[in-house]
Amino acid sequence: MTGAPSNKLKCWVESVIVGLGIPSVIWIISNALSRLFPALGHSTPDQRFLVWVMEGAAAEWLFVIALWLVLHVREQSFKDLGVLRFGTWSSWAVALSFAALSIGSNLRLFPQMHIPMLYAFVPRGFHLSAALLMGITAGFCEEVLFRAFLMNEFAQAGYGNVMQVLIPGCAFGLSHAGYVNHGVIAWLGIALPTVFLGMMWGIAYLLGRRALVPVVVAHFLNDATALPWIVFFMMAGPSVRT
């Protein structure tokens, strides 16, 4: 059944709000912290990186809390979005395969950063804290927002599977707009693969009959391994010692 025009408009607006809202809130939090704690500007690369990770985590958990309130008003819960469902073998295969492809692509940069590849899977020091925070936050929050919530909103508005995968996937890439601070090329190098990965995880979500656990696990593995090291070097520069 075709969704009402208001529902169709609503899911597009929600995609923009979530996609652009996350980097906007991160920017607000970052600027507020800079004003409240000017000494942060003179902190070590390690400390700046951890603060950056915490800013992103705070923003994403705020959006998840807001979504929980929206669902509560609708008399729904995260369970209705498939958060506790384990999916099918095919959903796990697709989700983990593309996570492995992404991790492998990230690992090829390690020789350029002079980092042993083992560190991606056995992080040490502050990298362990960053990896866990990035992996848990992105794995749960981003999958709840972009796969479970937005894809279901497009479904309820009457859109088919293609649009359910395509638009939330693009919004997922848009949510990483903060990387544009490191240059357009660096941003495109992150945003475009992120859009593709989001779409593949969207397909996995559908293959699992809207089960979120496979994509949460895949997303955690992707963001808790090589990615924190790459982001750290983007922020701190190649000359920093690890």
N, C-alpha and C positions, 0 to 999 in steps of 0.2 A: 504494500500500500504506500502511495506517495505521501511524504510528509507535508504538513502545512507550510506555507511560505515563511511564517514566523519561525518555525523550527529549523528550516533550512538556513535562514539568516543567522539564527542563534548559534548554530554549531560553527559557522564561519567566524563569527565574532569571538566565540570562545577560543578558537584556534589562535587568533591574533593576540588575545589577552594572555593566554598561557605562553605562546611562543615569544612574544616581545616582553611580556610582563616579568618573566624570570630574569633576563639580563638587566632590565630596568631596576628591579628590586635589588639585585646585586650591586648595581651602580650606586643606588641610594645608600645601602648599608656601608659600602666602601667609603663613600664620601663622608658619611656621618662618623665613621670610625677615625678617618683622617683628621677631622676637625676636633673630635674629642680627645684623640691620642696622637698629637703631632709627632711624637717620638717614633711612631711606626714607620715614618719615612726614612728613618736612620737605622732601622733594624737590619738584621742579617738576612741574606737570601732565604735561609731556612725558615726564619720567622715570618717573612713576608709571604712565602709560599703557603705556610700553614694558615695564616690569616685569610689568604685568598680562598683556600679550600673551605674554611669555616664560613666565609661570607656566602659562597655558593650553596653550601649545605643549609644554612639558615634560610635563604631565599626559597629553596625548593621545599623544605619542610613547612614553611609558611603557606605555600600554595597547596600542599597536601592537606594541611589543617583547614584551609578555606574550603577545599573540595569536600572534606568530611562534613563541614557545616552545611554545605549545599545539599549533599546527599541526605543529611539528617532532616532537612526541611522537606525534601522529596519523599521522606520515609523510606530511604534506601540505605545501603551500607556498601563498604568496599567488597564485601562478599558477593554482592549482586553483580559486581564488575569482573568477577573471576579471580580475585586476589588469592583465594585459597584453593583454586582448582589446579590440578597437576597436568592436565592436557593429555596429548597423545604422543606416541613414539615419533610421529612425523613432525610434530611441533618442536619436540626436543631436538630432533636431528637438524632441522632448519635453524633454530635459534643458536644452538651450540656451534654449528658449522660456520655460520657467518661471524660469530664471536671469535672463533679460532682464526678465521681469515683476517679479521681486523687486528687481532693480537699479533699475528705473524707479520702483518704489514708494519705495525708499530715497532716490532723487534728489529726490523732491518735498519732502524735508525740508531740502534744501540752502539754499533762499532764507531759511528761518527761522534757519539758522545763519550766514547771510551769507557763504557759501562759494561761489566759482565752481564750476559743475558740472564744468568741465574738470579740477579737482583730483582728482575721483574716478577719472579715467582717467590722469592724469599727476600722481601725488602727488609732494610735494616734502619734503625734509628727513627728519625722523624718521618722517613718515607713509609714506614709501616703504618703509622697513625694516619698519614695522608691517604694511603692506599685503601685502608679500611673505611675511612670516612667518605671518600669519593665513591668507592664501590657500593657500599650500603645505601648511601643517599641516592646516587644515580640509579642503581638497580631497582630500588623500590619506588622512589618518588617519580622519576621520569617515566617509568613504565605505567604506573598508576595514572599519571596525567595524560601522557600522549597515546598510549595504547588503550588501556582500559576505559578511561573517561572519554577522550575525544573520539575514538573509534566507535564507541557505543552511541555517542551523541549523533554522529553522522549516520549510523545505522537507523536510529530512531527517527531521524529526519527523512528517511526514505532513500538515502544514497546506497548504491551498490558497493560491493567489496573493493572495487578499484579505487573509488573516491575515499573509502574508509581507510585505505592504506596510504594513498597518495597525499592527501592534505595533512593529516596528523604527522606523516613522515616529514613533510616540508616544514611544518611548525616545529618539529623536533630539531631540525637543522637550524631554524631561525632562533631557537632558544640559546644557541651557542654564539650569538652575535657579539658577546663581550670579547671574543678573541680578535675582533677587528682592531683592537688596540695594539696588536702585535703586527699589524700590516694586513693589507687586503689579501696578499698572496697566502700568508699564513692562515688567515681566516677561511679563505676558500678551500685550502688544503684540509681544514678540519670540518667545515660546514657541509661540503658536498659529500664526502664519505659518510658523514653523520646522517644526512638525509637518506642515502642509500641504505645504510644499516638500519635506520628506523623503519623503512619500508619493509625490509626483510623480516624484521622482528614483528612488524604488523601482520605479515603473511603467516608467521609462526603462531601468532595469537589467534588468527582465524582457523588455522589448521588444528589447533588445540581446542576448538569449540569455545573460544574466548576464555581460555585458561591463561593466567598471568605468570604462574610459577616458572615455566620454561624460559620466558624472556627476562624475568627478574634475575634468574641465575646466570643466564648468558650475559646480561648487561653488567652484573657484578663482576664477573670474570674479566670482561673487557676493560672496565674502568679501574680495577684494582691491581692490574698487572703492569703493563708497559706504559700505559697512558700517564700515570702520575709523574714518571721520570721525564717524559717528553714535555709535559706542561711546566715542570720545574725548570728545565733548561730553557724553555721559551721565555720564562720570566726572569731567570737569574743570569742567563748568558752562558755560552759554552766554556768560559774560562773558570767557572766556579768549581770548587772541589767538592766531591761527594763523600 
